[in-house]
Amino acid sequence: MGNRLSKIYTRTGDQGTTGLGDGSRVDKDSLRVEAYGTTDELNSVLGMVLAEEGVAESIVLWLQEIQHDLFDLGAELCVPGHSVLTERFITRLEQHIDAMNADLPPLKEFILPAGNRAAASCHLARTVCRRAERRVMTLSKQESINSWGIKYLNRLSDFLFVAARVLARANGGKEVMWDRKRFET
């Protein structure tokens, strides 16, 4: 980030355009802005998960790490041609997923996005992550981007699903299973 903002409003976007990190201007509803905007939204939802009481310290540390990763991804998307994410980002997520999943029972049914506030917030983050992944994928069909970003978001949604399972079970809680036979008698 070349220039730090000391004045928050600049009026440069009043006509519906915004500046990218390379100095070029694009429409505020461009695919690129939509992709990094949704990534920013995801980061904000992760902040909501972190604000919940009783989130395990390991998950807090991992989510904070992920927030930094999402800023890196946002920078990649904001500066055409910029690249930060690599395979090691995905490997790290997979290690975290394996660590969390080790103590969870296998799923036999779908689970509902519920359990407690932390788990529900994590499920919300997962769905925003999937939307960010779709936006980045759409952008990749029009412009050249670092392909590790798409892989990262795909793996991150897996991480958030497993984290939601862990959070739902915290402090004696439980996951809410989908009852597909609820109307059968």
C-alpha positions in Angstrom: 0.0 0.0 0.0 1.9 3.0 -1.3 -0.2 5.8 0.3 -1.7 5.6 3.8 -5.1 7.3 4.0 -5.0 10.3 6.4 -8.2 11.6 5.0 -11.0 9.0 4.8 -13.2 10.7 2.3 -11.6 11.6 -1.0 -14.7 12.1 -3.3 -12.8 10.3 -6.1 -15.4 7.6 -6.1 -18.5 9.8 -6.3 -18.9 9.0 -10.0 -19.0 5.3 -9.4 -15.4 4.4 -10.0 -12.7 3.3 -7.6 -8.9 3.1 -7.7 -7.1 -0.2 -7.8 -3.7 -0.7 -6.1 -1.9 -0.1 -9.4 -3.5 3.4 -9.7 -5.9 2.4 -12.5 -9.6 3.2 -12.0 -12.5 0.8 -12.6 -16.2 0.8 -12.0 -17.2 -0.1 -8.5 -19.3 -3.0 -9.7 -16.4 -4.5 -11.7 -15.7 -8.2 -11.3 -12.4 -7.4 -9.6 -13.9 -5.0 -7.1 -16.7 -7.6 -6.4 -14.1 -10.3 -5.8 -12.0 -8.3 -3.4 -15.0 -6.7 -1.8 -16.5 -10.2 -1.0 -13.1 -11.3 0.3 -13.2 -8.2 2.6 -16.8 -9.1 3.7 -15.6 -12.6 4.6 -12.8 -11.2 6.7 -15.4 -9.1 8.6 -17.5 -12.1 9.2 -14.5 -13.9 10.6 -14.1 -10.9 13.0 -17.6 -11.7 14.2 -16.6 -15.3 14.9 -13.6 -14.1 16.8 -15.8 -11.8 18.9 -17.8 -14.7 20.2 -17.2 -16.0 23.8 -15.5 -19.4 24.3 -13.8 -19.9 21.0 -10.8 -22.2 21.6 -7.4 -20.5 21.5 -6.2 -22.6 18.7 -9.1 -21.6 16.5 -8.7 -17.9 17.5 -5.0 -18.1 16.4 -5.9 -19.8 13.2 -8.7 -17.4 12.3 -6.4 -14.4 13.0 -3.8 -16.0 10.7 -6.5 -16.5 8.1 -7.6 -12.8 8.4 -4.0 -11.8 7.4 -4.1 -14.3 4.5 -7.4 -12.7 3.3 -5.7 -9.3 3.3 -3.0 -10.8 1.2 -5.6 -12.2 -1.2 -7.4 -8.9 -1.2 -4.1 -7.2 -2.2 -3.7 -9.7 -5.0 -7.1 -8.9 -6.3 -6.7 -5.2 -5.9 -3.4 -5.0 -7.7 -3.5 -6.7 -11.1 -0.5 -9.0 -11.5 0.3 -9.0 -7.8 0.9 -12.5 -6.3 1.3 -13.5 -2.6 -0.5 -16.8 -2.0 1.3 -20.0 -2.7 0.9 -23.7 -2.0 2.1 -23.3 1.5 -1.0 -21.3 2.4 -3.2 -24.3 1.4 -0.9 -26.8 3.1 -1.2 -24.9 6.4 -5.0 -24.8 6.1 -5.1 -28.6 5.5 -2.9 -29.1 8.6 -5.4 -27.1 10.7 -8.3 -29.0 9.2 -6.7 -32.3 10.0 -5.9 -31.2 13.6 -9.6 -30.2 14.2 -11.1 -33.1 12.4 -9.1 -35.7 14.4 -11.4 -35.6 17.4 -14.7 -35.2 15.5 -17.0 -38.2 14.9 -17.7 -39.0 11.2 -20.8 -37.3 9.8 -23.7 -39.6 9.0 -26.2 -36.8 8.2 -26.0 -33.2 7.0 -25.7 -30.7 9.8 -27.7 -27.4 10.0 -25.9 -24.1 10.4 -26.7 -23.9 14.1 -25.5 -25.2 17.5 -24.5 -21.9 19.2 -23.6 -18.3 18.1 -20.0 -19.1 17.4 -20.8 -22.1 15.3 -23.6 -20.3 13.4 -21.2 -17.3 12.8 -18.7 -19.7 11.5 -21.2 -21.3 9.1 -22.1 -17.7 7.9 -18.4 -17.2 7.2 -18.3 -20.5 5.3 -21.2 -19.4 3.0 -19.6 -15.9 2.4 -16.3 -17.8 1.7 -18.1 -19.9 -1.0 -19.5 -16.6 -2.5 -16.0 -15.1 -2.5 -14.8 -18.2 -4.2 -17.5 -17.9 -6.9 -16.6 -14.2 -7.4 -12.9 -14.9 -7.7 -13.6 -17.8 -10.1 -15.8 -15.5 -12.3 -13.0 -12.9 -12.3 -10.5 -15.6 -13.3 -12.5 -16.3 -16.5 -12.1 -12.6 -17.6 -8.7 -11.6 -16.2 -5.4 -13.3 -15.1 -5.2 -13.9 -11.4 -3.1 -16.1 -9.1 -4.8 -19.5 -9.1 -3.8 -20.2 -5.5 -6.4 -17.7 -4.4 -9.2 -19.9 -5.7 -7.7 -23.0 -4.1 -7.2 -21.1 -0.9 -10.9 -20.1 -0.7 -12.0 -23.6 -1.5 -9.9 -25.0 1.3 -10.9 -22.2 3.6 -14.6 -23.1 3.3 -13.6 -26.7 4.3 -11.7 -25.3 7.3 -14.7 -23.2 8.3 -17.1 -26.2 8.1 -14.9 -28.2 10.4 -14.3 -25.3 12.7 -18.1 -24.8 13.0 -18.4 -28.5 13.9 -15.8 -28.0 16.7 -17.5 -24.8 17.9 -20.9 -26.4 18.0 -19.6 -29.1 20.3 -17.7 -26.8 22.6 -18.7 -26.7 26.3 -20.9 -29.7 26.0 -22.9 -28.4 23.0 -23.9 -30.4 20.0 -24.4 -30.2 16.3 -27.9 -29.9 14.9 -28.5 -32.7 12.4 -30.8 -32.3 9.4 -33.9 -34.4 9.9 -34.8 -35.5 6.4 -37.5 -37.8 7.7 -39.2 -35.1 9.9 -42.5 -35.4 8.0 -42.6 -39.2 7.8 -44.6 -41.1 10.5 
